Amino acid sequence: MARSALVGNIAAMLGDAGFLVSDRCAVRPKSFDLAARRGEDLILLKILGNIDALTAETGAELRRLGEYLSATPMVIGLRTRDEDLKPGVVYFRQGVPVFHPETAYDLFIEEVPPLIYAAPGGLYVSIDGDLLSDERERRGWSLGRLASELGVSRRTVSKYEDGMNASIEVAIQLEDLFDQPFSNPVSVLDGAEEVRQADPTPEDPDIDPADEHVITVLTQAGFDVHPTLRSPFKAVSEDSDRSEGSMLTGHSSFTKSAEKRAKIMSSIGQVTRTRSVYFTKERSKRESVDGTAIVSCEELAAIDDPDLIRDLIRERAAEPEE
């Protein structure tokens, strides 16, 4: 299947599942293809045929954006270089959860989360250790008895009851022995943090020298500015006192390409509940594009009062919808 068709199919599926879905990020470079929200669940989706195409740089940007926007980054794909992805299994690339479109359908449409995740050495599940301990004791089995039934050590059984994850083979054995499952679902919408190695959020990239003036002014106006490298916008600006929320920020000459980016920023902003502003190197006759504020650097330079900068952006940008 062509990637463009796959993106379209995923967008339609999310719409059917009740998500508000952004326009496709049809610009390069791009760290994600779609933003989607349902209630308080906000996801940033990268959609790939071959998930090995997810680079370390893109993975790091997805994770940073997830932090800035309170979103869960995800990748939906079909295969690796060596094999097709298995439905019902969560994989990981560059610290981001990855799964097959069928798993996405189960998660978003059927609201049935996956139980299995892939890690070095095979497929695993998260065991409910308290439930296992209760059921073992209810039957009057010792740790040694259960260890013997599973073909593992008493120490290993004790670790399962303390919350250690188990191979899928052990999970099946336990279900057969007790005639009930002990597997916890993988919380994909929380980043599957309970089953992956949670590395710190990657540090912000260096500031593009061409954007230094805009970033300096926004910083003086009370925003914490996080530059991006592979997004339709140049930065995510967080209000330091949280009264204004976050803001998607662009900066360039006002070309057709810039106008396209401003439209995409507006669409993403509607989903992420953020304002968006595009700073142009020259004056424009337009004050906004589909809700993205257009502010020239000349206007910016003429304003000394940080509150006036905030007022100007607020007047021209569409109000984020709750």
N, C-alpha and C positions, 0 to 999 in steps of 0.2 A: 504494500500500500504506500502511495506517495505521502510524504510527510505533511504536505498541505491538506490532503484529505483526512489524515489522521487528526490534525489539529481541529479541523472542522467538525469531525465526528465527536471529539472530546468536548468541544464547546457546546454542541447540541445536547450531548448527554448531561452536562452540568446544568444547562437550562431546564431540561426535563426534570432534574433533581431539585429544582427550586433555587438554584444559585443565580445571582446577578453576575453576569460574565462580561468582562471588558472586551473591547475590540482587540483583535490580534495585533501583537507588537510587530508589525511588518516593517521594521527598520533594523539596520545592522550597525554595530554588533548588538546582540540581545541576550540577556541572561535568562529571560523567561518569555513565554509566548502568550500566556493568558493570566489575568488575575480574576479571581472569582470569590464571591462571598455568599454565605447562607447564614443568616443570624450573626453570631459572633465568630463564626469560622471563616477566616480569610486565608486563601491559599494562593501561592504563586507557582504556576505550572510551566515546566519545561517539557516539551513533547518531542521525542526522538524515535526514529526507527531503531537505531543502534545506540544503546545507552553508553557504550564505550566512547562515544563522541563527546560526552560531558567532560570538559576540561577542568583542571584544578582551579583556574581563574574564574570560570563560570560558576563552579560549585561554591567557591568562596564568596562571590558576589550574591548568589542566591541566599546563602546563609546570613550575610550582612543585611540584605533587604528584609529577610524574615525578622531579624532583630529590630530594625528601624521601624517597620510597619506593623509589628505584632502579627506576623503572618507565618504560615507553615510553608516552606519551600518543598516542592515535590517534583519528581520526574516520572512521566508515564512513557513507557517504551515497549518495544516488541521483542528485542533480542540483544544479545551481546555478539561479539565476533564469533563466538564458539557455539552458542546454543540459544534457543528461544527461551524467553522468560516464562516461568511456570505461573499460571493463574493461582491466586490465593497465597502467593509468597511475596514478602517484602524484601527487596534487595537494598543495597546501599552503594552509592557512588559519591565520592568526595564529601562524605558526611551528610548526604541528602537521601531520604527514602525514595525508592524507585519501585514501580510495580507495573504490571501488564494492564491493558485496557479492561480486560474482564474483571480484574481485581478492583479497578476503579468503578466499574458498574456495580459490583457487589457492595462496595463501600458507600457510594454516593446515591445510587438508586434504591438498592435493597436495604441499605443501612446495616450491612453485615460486615464488620471489620475482619481483616485477615488474621489468622492465628499463627502463621508460620513465617519465619524470617531466615534469610540466608546469611551465613557468616563463614569465615574460613573453617573448613572442615566439614561443611554440610548444611543441613536444614535443622532449625531449632524452634522450640516453642518456649514461651514463658509459663512456668508452672506456678499454680496457686499453692504455695507451700503450706499455708495454714489449713486449707481444705484437705490437702494430702495427709497432713499430720492428724487431723481430726478423724478422717476415714480410717487411717491405719490403726489408731487407738480404739476406735469404735469396734473394729474387728478383733481387737486384742492381739494384733500382730506387733512383734518387736521390730526394731530397725533391722536386725539381722535377718528376720523372716522375709521382710520386703526386699532386702538386698539380695537374698538368695533367689527369690522369684524373678528379680530383674537381671541377675547375673552381674551385679556391681558390688562395691564395697559398702559397709555400713556408713562410712564417712561420706560417700557420695549421696546416699539416701538422706543423710542429715543435711547435706548442702541443698538438696532439692527442697527440703522442708524449710530451709532458711532463705529460699528464694532463688537459688541457682537455676539457670535455664537448662533445659534438657534437649537431647536430640529428639527428632521426630519419632525415631524408633522406640525410645523409652516412653514418650508420651502415648504412643499406641499401646505399648505393653501395659501401662498404668490404666488406660481406659478399659482394656480387656480384663484386667485383674479386678477392678472395682466396678465395672459396668457403668462408668460415668467419666466424663472428660474432666481434666484438671488444667486445661490450657487457658491462659488469659489472652484476650485479643491484643493485637499490636495497635497501639494508639497512634495511628498514622497522622491524625489531625493535630496531634501534639508533637509531631516530629519523630515519633517512634523512639523517644529518648530513653525509654526504659530498657530497650534491647540493643542500643548502639553505644559506641564509645563517644560520649559527648565532649568533643573538643571545644575549647573556647572559641567564641565568634572571631573570625579573622579580622585583623586590624584594617582600618580604612586605608585605601590606596592614597598615594601622593596626590596633591592638588595639581591640576593642570595650570601651568603659569598663566594661560589665557583667561582663567576663571578667578584668579586671585583677587581682583578688585571687587567683583560681585560677592565673593565669599567673605571678604573683609567687611563689606557694608552690612551683609546679613548677620555676621557675627556681632557687629556693633549694635545691631537692632535687636539682639537677644536670642538669636537662633544658633543652635549647635548644628553645623553643616557637615554632612557626611558625603564626601565625593563618591561617585560611582564610575565604573569603567565600561560596563557592558549593558547599559540600560537606555531606554528612550529619553531619560532625563539625566542631567549632569550631577545631581545631588539630591539627597533627601535632607531637608532642613527641619529640625525639631525645635519647637519653641522651648526655650530653657525653663520657663515657668509653667509650661503645659497649658496655658490659657488659649493658645491658638491651635494646638495640635501640630501635626506634621504637614510638610509642604513639599511637593515635587517641584524641582527647580531645573530649568533649562537655560542655556546661554549660547548665543551665536548670532550671526547676521540673520535678518529675517528673510530667509529664502523659502522656496516652495517646500524644501525638505524640513525647514524649521516649522513651517505651518503644519506639516504632516505630523511632526513630533508633538507639537502643541495639542493637536486633536487627540492623539493617542494618550498623552498625559492627562487630558481631561477625562477620557474614558476610564483610565486606570484610577484616577482620583475619585470618580464616582463610586468605584468598587471599594477602594481602600479607605474612603472617607477622609480624604486629604484635599486641601487646596492645591492648585498648581499655578506656577508663574514662570513665564519665559522672559528672560532679560535679553534684549536685542542691542546690537552694537550701534544701531542707528534708530532714529525715530520712525515710528510706524503710525499710519493713520488709524490703525485698529487698536482698541483698548483691550480686546479679549478675542480668543478663538475657542469657540465651543465651551466657554467657561474657564479656560486658562488665561490668566491675566497676562497682558503684554505690557512690559515696562522697559523703556529704553535706558541704557546706561547713562545717557545724558540727563534724563529725569532723575535717576538715582543719585548722580553726582551733585545735583542741585539741592538735595534735601539733606539738612544737617540733623534733624530731629528723628531719632529712631522710631518714635511713635507715629510720625507722619509716613514713614516708609511702610509700617504695618497697615496704616489706614488706607494707603494707596493700593496695596495688594488686596486688602479686604474688599475695597470698593469694586475692583475689576475682576476678581476671581469669584467663581461660583461657590456658594456656601456648601460645605460638605454635608451630605445627607446622612442622618442617623438611622 
